[in-house]
Amino acid sequence: MSARRKFYVVWVGHNPGIYDSWEECELQVKEYPGAKYKSFDSQTAATLAFRGNPSEHLGILKSIVSHQPSVTNYEAIPEINLDGIAVDGACSGVPGPMEYRGVKIGTGEEIFHLGPLPDGTNNVAEYLALVHALALLNKRGDHRTPVYSDSRTALSWLRNRGHRSKLERTAANVRIFELLARADAWVQTHPTYNPVIKWDTENWGEIPADFGRK
């Protein structure tokens, strides 16, 4: 008799999402401070849990304990510019429905939000969020407001002037590839832009745009 298939939800980890093997899930939570994840017996249950609040599952939630407390009082952290924009993305599965947004740090105001769009990835969502924020500020004539991202991959793609995603094209994700082409074209024609800062999750807590904090 074969073992029952499991689906793993990662709310907080390197790349939040839904994974269909423990090996993939472990890669997302290993050595990640405060990682939150849990297994489910069906993809439907995992999807509903991922879209919800992880606190609803705290009674049986597996966590890697962080020695750093979650910080929400950003005024107490002088390194953070409260006028800055924090960006983040989320994706349910790989690939799966993805979305991204930008939030003003000082007020929590959501400045933009796109998605969900089918057949995307978390890395693509985070890259598009980053470029969206930079292009928006440029359009406003604002060249000083910093943009914060907690994604090493998105920051790397920005430095390299283009995405490096291995996402396969499907009939459903045409819009995503259109957005990627626009984002790449923008960064390649704008050699200078607003300051981009890596969000220090370990010391500052989750980035304000994090979807897991809804």
C-alpha positions, 0 to 999 in steps of 0.5 A: 500500500502506497503512502498517502501523498502530502502537501506542505504549506510554507507561510514563512520561509525562503520562498513561501508557497505550497510544495508536494514533497518534504525535500522541497519544503525543507529547502524553504525552511532550513536555516530560515529564522522563524520559518512556519510550515505544516503538512496537509493531506490534500492540495485543496486543504493546503491551498485554503490554509496558505491563503488564510492566516497561519495563526489559525493552525498554530496549535499544530504548526511546526516552527523553527524558533527564531532568537530574534523577536518579530519587530513591528515598531519600525520607528524604533529602527533608525536604519529603516526609512518610514517613507520607503516602499516595501514590496513582496510577492506570494505564490500558491504552488510552483507554478501557481497563482501569484500576486505581488504588492507594494506597501508604504512602510510608515503607514502600512498603506497598500500602494499597488497590488496585482494578481493573482495571476495563474502559473507564476512563481514567487521569484517572478512575483517579487521581481515584478513587485520590485520593478513596479515600485521603481517604475512608479516612483520614476513616473512620479518624478521621485528619485529619492524614496527607497524601495525595500525587498527581502528577495535575494533573487529579485535583487540579483535579477535587478542587478543583472538587468533582467530576470533569470526565471525558468518558468515555462510558458503556458496558455494561462501565464501569457500576462506574466510573460508580458509583465516580465518583458516590460520589467526587463525593458524598464531596467535595461533603459533606466541605468539609475533609479531609487535606492534599493535596500535588502530588508533585514528580516532577521533583525527587523521582522517580516517585511511590511508587504509580506502576504503571510501577515494578512 
